Amino acid sequence: MSIETAHDSIVLWENKAVELQDHIDDLCIILESHDDPEIEKMVHRAMQEKARYNKKIQKAQNELDSAIGSILSGIN
């Protein structure tokens, strides 16, 4: 994977994580004002999605680090 592709992937997943965090925050506000099991399920699913996005961000970051390492080792 090229550095540019890895960087683009990280930026994409970071943006998605920010959007997801905004949705989670909104749902938590709703949850605080209502005692509804369906809302609790929605918040739980959103938190699981956030965790999934965070894993993808970490994977993309690892790929970027690997690509940078390969380039640097080729220079030396």
Phi and psi in radians as a Rosetta constraint file:
Dihedral C 1 N 2 CA 2 C 2 CIRCULARHARMONIC -1.315 0.35
Dihedral N 2 CA 2 C 2 N 3 CIRCULARHARMONIC 2.798 0.35
Dihedral C 2 N 3 CA 3 C 3 CIRCULARHARMONIC -1.084 0.35
Dihedral N 3 CA 3 C 3 N 4 CIRCULARHARMONIC -0.730 0.35
Dihedral C 3 N 4 CA 4 C 4 CIRCULARHARMONIC -1.094 0.35
Dihedral N 4 CA 4 C 4 N 5 CIRCULARHARMONIC -0.752 0.35
Dihedral C 4 N 5 CA 5 C 5 CIRCULARHARMONIC -1.134 0.35
Dihedral N 5 CA 5 C 5 N 6 CIRCULARHARMONIC -0.754 0.35
Dihedral C 5 N 6 CA 6 C 6 CIRCULARHARMONIC -1.102 0.35
Dihedral N 6 CA 6 C 6 N 7 CIRCULARHARMONIC -0.754 0.35
Dihedral C 6 N 7 CA 7 C 7 CIRCULARHARMONIC -1.082 0.35
Dihedral N 7 CA 7 C 7 N 8 CIRCULARHARMONIC -0.796 0.35
Dihedral C 7 N 8 CA 8 C 8 CIRCULARHARMONIC -1.044 0.35
Dihedral N 8 CA 8 C 8 N 9 CIRCULARHARMONIC -0.683 0.35
Dihedral C 8 N 9 CA 9 C 9 CIRCULARHARMONIC -1.126 0.35
Dihedral N 9 CA 9 C 9 N 10 CIRCULARHARMONIC -0.745 0.35
Dihedral C 9 N 10 CA 10 C 10 CIRCULARHARMONIC -1.097 0.35
Dihedral N 10 CA 10 C 10 N 11 CIRCULARHARMONIC -0.805 0.35
Dihedral C 10 N 11 CA 11 C 11 CIRCULARHARMONIC -1.063 0.35
Dihedral N 11 CA 11 C 11 N 12 CIRCULARHARMONIC -0.754 0.35
Dihedral C 11 N 12 CA 12 C 12 CIRCULARHARMONIC -1.036 0.35
Dihedral N 12 CA 12 C 12 N 13 CIRCULARHARMONIC -0.864 0.35
Dihedral C 12 N 13 CA 13 C 13 CIRCULARHARMONIC -1.222 0.35
Dihedral N 13 CA 13 C 13 N 14 CIRCULARHARMONIC -0.578 0.35
Dihedral C 13 N 14 CA 14 C 14 CIRCULARHARMONIC -1.129 0.35
Dihedral N 14 CA 14 C 14 N 15 CIRCULARHARMONIC -0.730 0.35
Dihedral C 14 N 15 CA 15 C 15 CIRCULARHARMONIC -1.104 0.35
Dihedral N 15 CA 15 C 15 N 16 CIRCULARHARMONIC -0.736 0.35
Dihedral C 15 N 16 CA 16 C 16 CIRCULARHARMONIC -1.123 0.35
Dihedral N 16 CA 16 C 16 N 17 CIRCULARHARMONIC -0.671 0.35
Dihedral C 16 N 17 CA 17 C 17 CIRCULARHARMONIC -1.126 0.35
Dihedral N 17 CA 17 C 17 N 18 CIRCULARHARMONIC -0.679 0.35
Dihedral C 17 N 18 CA 18 C 18 CIRCULARHARMONIC -1.133 0.35
Dihedral N 18 CA 18 C 18 N 19 CIRCULARHARMONIC -0.785 0.35
Dihedral C 18 N 19 CA 19 C 19 CIRCULARHARMONIC -1.046 0.35
Dihedral N 19 CA 19 C 19 N 20 CIRCULARHARMONIC -0.762 0.35
Dihedral C 19 N 20 CA 20 C 20 CIRCULARHARMONIC -1.131 0.35
Dihedral N 20 CA 20 C 20 N 21 CIRCULARHARMONIC -0.703 0.35
Dihedral C 20 N 21 CA 21 C 21 CIRCULARHARMONIC -1.081 0.35
Dihedral N 21 CA 21 C 21 N 22 CIRCULARHARMONIC -0.669 0.35
Dihedral C 21 N 22 CA 22 C 22 CIRCULARHARMONIC -1.070 0.35
Dihedral N 22 CA 22 C 22 N 23 CIRCULARHARMONIC -0.745 0.35
Dihedral C 22 N 23 CA 23 C 23 CIRCULARHARMONIC -1.140 0.35
Dihedral N 23 CA 23 C 23 N 24 CIRCULARHARMONIC -0.724 0.35
Dihedral C 23 N 24 CA 24 C 24 CIRCULARHARMONIC -1.085 0.35
Dihedral N 24 CA 24 C 24 N 25 CIRCULARHARMONIC -0.766 0.35
Dihedral C 24 N 25 CA 25 C 25 CIRCULARHARMONIC -1.049 0.35
Dihedral N 25 CA 25 C 25 N 26 CIRCULARHARMONIC -0.763 0.35
Dihedral C 25 N 26 CA 26 C 26 CIRCULARHARMONIC -1.079 0.35
Dihedral N 26 CA 26 C 26 N 27 CIRCULARHARMONIC -0.759 0.35
Dihedral C 26 N 27 CA 27 C 27 CIRCULARHARMONIC -1.149 0.35
Dihedral N 27 CA 27 C 27 N 28 CIRCULARHARMONIC -0.634 0.35
Dihedral C 27 N 28 CA 28 C 28 CIRCULARHARMONIC -1.134 0.35
Dihedral N 28 CA 28 C 28 N 29 CIRCULARHARMONIC -0.658 0.35
Dihedral C 28 N 29 CA 29 C 29 CIRCULARHARMONIC -1.085 0.35
Dihedral N 29 CA 29 C 29 N 30 CIRCULARHARMONIC -0.771 0.35
Dihedral C 29 N 30 CA 30 C 30 CIRCULARHARMONIC -1.099 0.35
Dihedral N 30 CA 30 C 30 N 31 CIRCULARHARMONIC -0.770 0.35
Dihedral C 30 N 31 CA 31 C 31 CIRCULARHARMONIC -1.060 0.35
Dihedral N 31 CA 31 C 31 N 32 CIRCULARHARMONIC -0.676 0.35
Dihedral C 31 N 32 CA 32 C 32 CIRCULARHARMONIC -1.112 0.35
Dihedral N 32 CA 32 C 32 N 33 CIRCULARHARMONIC -0.504 0.35
Dihedral C 32 N 33 CA 33 C 33 CIRCULARHARMONIC -1.692 0.35
Dihedral N 33 CA 33 C 33 N 34 CIRCULARHARMONIC -0.143 0.35
Dihedral C 33 N 34 CA 34 C 34 CIRCULARHARMONIC -2.380 0.35
Dihedral N 34 CA 34 C 34 N 35 CIRCULARHARMONIC 2.445 0.35
Dihedral C 34 N 35 CA 35 C 35 CIRCULARHARMONIC -1.798 0.35
Dihedral N 35 CA 35 C 35 N 36 CIRCULARHARMONIC 1.407 0.35
Dihedral C 35 N 36 CA 36 C 36 CIRCULARHARMONIC -2.210 0.35
Dihedral N 36 CA 36 C 36 N 37 CIRCULARHARMONIC 2.107 0.35
Dihedral C 36 N 37 CA 37 C 37 CIRCULARHARMONIC -1.047 0.35
Dihedral N 37 CA 37 C 37 N 38 CIRCULARHARMONIC -0.565 0.35
Dihedral C 37 N 38 CA 38 C 38 CIRCULARHARMONIC -1.153 0.35
Dihedral N 38 CA 38 C 38 N 39 CIRCULARHARMONIC -0.689 0.35
Dihedral C 38 N 39 CA 39 C 39 CIRCULARHARMONIC -1.153 0.35
Dihedral N 39 CA 39 C 39 N 40 CIRCULARHARMONIC -0.706 0.35
Dihedral C 39 N 40 CA 40 C 40 CIRCULARHARMONIC -1.049 0.35
Dihedral N 40 CA 40 C 40 N 41 CIRCULARHARMONIC -0.688 0.35
Dihedral C 40 N 41 CA 41 C 41 CIRCULARHARMONIC -1.121 0.35
Dihedral N 41 CA 41 C 41 N 42 CIRCULARHARMONIC -0.719 0.35
Dihedral C 41 N 42 CA 42 C 42 CIRCULARHARMONIC -1.085 0.35
Dihedral N 42 CA 42 C 42 N 43 CIRCULARHARMONIC -0.747 0.35
Dihedral C 42 N 43 CA 43 C 43 CIRCULARHARMONIC -1.121 0.35
Dihedral N 43 CA 43 C 43 N 44 CIRCULARHARMONIC -0.741 0.35
Dihedral C 43 N 44 CA 44 C 44 CIRCULARHARMONIC -1.068 0.35
Dihedral N 44 CA 44 C 44 N 45 CIRCULARHARMONIC -0.776 0.35
Dihedral C 44 N 45 CA 45 C 45 CIRCULARHARMONIC -1.104 0.35
Dihedral N 45 CA 45 C 45 N 46 CIRCULARHARMONIC -0.712 0.35
Dihedral C 45 N 46 CA 46 C 46 CIRCULARHARMONIC -1.107 0.35
Dihedral N 46 CA 46 C 46 N 47 CIRCULARHARMONIC -0.690 0.35
Dihedral C 46 N 47 CA 47 C 47 CIRCULARHARMONIC -1.156 0.35
Dihedral N 47 CA 47 C 47 N 48 CIRCULARHARMONIC -0.636 0.35
Dihedral C 47 N 48 CA 48 C 48 CIRCULARHARMONIC -1.144 0.35
Dihedral N 48 CA 48 C 48 N 49 CIRCULARHARMONIC -0.708 0.35
Dihedral C 48 N 49 CA 49 C 49 CIRCULARHARMONIC -1.107 0.35
Dihedral N 49 CA 49 C 49 N 50 CIRCULARHARMONIC -0.715 0.35
Dihedral C 49 N 50 CA 50 C 50 CIRCULARHARMONIC -1.056 0.35
Dihedral N 50 CA 50 C 50 N 51 CIRCULARHARMONIC -0.754 0.35
Dihedral C 50 N 51 CA 51 C 51 CIRCULARHARMONIC -1.088 0.35
Dihedral N 51 CA 51 C 51 N 52 CIRCULARHARMONIC -0.695 0.35
Dihedral C 51 N 52 CA 52 C 52 CIRCULARHARMONIC -1.117 0.35
Dihedral N 52 CA 52 C 52 N 53 CIRCULARHARMONIC -0.775 0.35
Dihedral C 52 N 53 CA 53 C 53 CIRCULARHARMONIC -1.083 0.35
Dihedral N 53 CA 53 C 53 N 54 CIRCULARHARMONIC -0.729 0.35
Dihedral C 53 N 54 CA 54 C 54 CIRCULARHARMONIC -1.069 0.35
Dihedral N 54 CA 54 C 54 N 55 CIRCULARHARMONIC -0.651 0.35
Dihedral C 54 N 55 CA 55 C 55 CIRCULARHARMONIC -1.121 0.35
Dihedral N 55 CA 55 C 55 N 56 CIRCULARHARMONIC -0.711 0.35
Dihedral C 55 N 56 CA 56 C 56 CIRCULARHARMONIC -1.180 0.35
Dihedral N 56 CA 56 C 56 N 57 CIRCULARHARMONIC -0.661 0.35
Dihedral C 56 N 57 CA 57 C 57 CIRCULARHARMONIC -1.083 0.35
Dihedral N 57 CA 57 C 57 N 58 CIRCULARHARMONIC -0.775 0.35
Dihedral C 57 N 58 CA 58 C 58 CIRCULARHARMONIC -1.109 0.35
Dihedral N 58 CA 58 C 58 N 59 CIRCULARHARMONIC -0.714 0.35
Dihedral C 58 N 59 CA 59 C 59 CIRCULARHARMONIC -1.093 0.35
Dihedral N 59 CA 59 C 59 N 60 CIRCULARHARMONIC -0.773 0.35
Dihedral C 59 N 60 CA 60 C 60 CIRCULARHARMONIC -1.115 0.35
Dihedral N 60 CA 60 C 60 N 61 CIRCULARHARMONIC -0.683 0.35
Dihedral C 60 N 61 CA 61 C 61 CIRCULARHARMONIC -1.122 0.35
Dihedral N 61 CA 61 C 61 N 62 CIRCULARHARMONIC -0.718 0.35
Dihedral C 61 N 62 CA 62 C 62 CIRCULARHARMONIC -1.098 0.35
Dihedral N 62 CA 62 C 62 N 63 CIRCULARHARMONIC -0.705 0.35
Dihedral C 62 N 63 CA 63 C 63 CIRCULARHARMONIC -1.137 0.35
Dihedral N 63 CA 63 C 63 N 64 CIRCULARHARMONIC -0.688 0.35
Dihedral C 63 N 64 CA 64 C 64 CIRCULARHARMONIC -1.124 0.35
Dihedral N 64 CA 64 C 64 N 65 CIRCULARHARMONIC -0.792 0.35
Dihedral C 64 N 65 CA 65 C 65 CIRCULARHARMONIC -1.036 0.35
Dihedral N 65 CA 65 C 65 N 66 CIRCULARHARMONIC -0.708 0.35
Dihedral C 65 N 66 CA 66 C 66 CIRCULARHARMONIC -1.136 0.35
Dihedral N 66 CA 66 C 66 N 67 CIRCULARHARMONIC -0.753 0.35
Dihedral C 66 N 67 CA 67 C 67 CIRCULARHARMONIC -1.114 0.35
Dihedral N 67 CA 67 C 67 N 68 CIRCULARHARMONIC -0.731 0.35
Dihedral C 67 N 68 CA 68 C 68 CIRCULARHARMONIC -1.117 0.35
Dihedral N 68 CA 68 C 68 N 69 CIRCULARHARMONIC -0.746 0.35
Dihedral C 68 N 69 CA 69 C 69 CIRCULARHARMONIC -1.052 0.35
Dihedral N 69 CA 69 C 69 N 70 CIRCULARHARMONIC -0.720 0.35
Dihedral C 69 N 70 CA 70 C 70 CIRCULARHARMONIC -1.112 0.35
Dihedral N 70 CA 70 C 70 N 71 CIRCULARHARMONIC -0.744 0.35
Dihedral C 70 N 71 CA 71 C 71 CIRCULARHARMONIC -1.139 0.35
Dihedral N 71 CA 71 C 71 N 72 CIRCULARHARMONIC -0.780 0.35
Dihedral C 71 N 72 CA 72 C 72 CIRCULARHARMONIC -1.137 0.35
Dihedral N 72 CA 72 C 72 N 73 CIRCULARHARMONIC -0.651 0.35
Dihedral C 72 N 73 CA 73 C 73 CIRCULARHARMONIC -1.226 0.35
Dihedral N 73 CA 73 C 73 N 74 CIRCULARHARMONIC -0.502 0.35
Dihedral C 73 N 74 CA 74 C 74 CIRCULARHARMONIC -1.268 0.35
Dihedral N 74 CA 74 C 74 N 75 CIRCULARHARMONIC -0.469 0.35
Dihedral C 74 N 75 CA 75 C 75 CIRCULARHARMONIC -1.326 0.35
Dihedral N 75 CA 75 C 75 N 76 CIRCULARHARMONIC -0.644 0.35
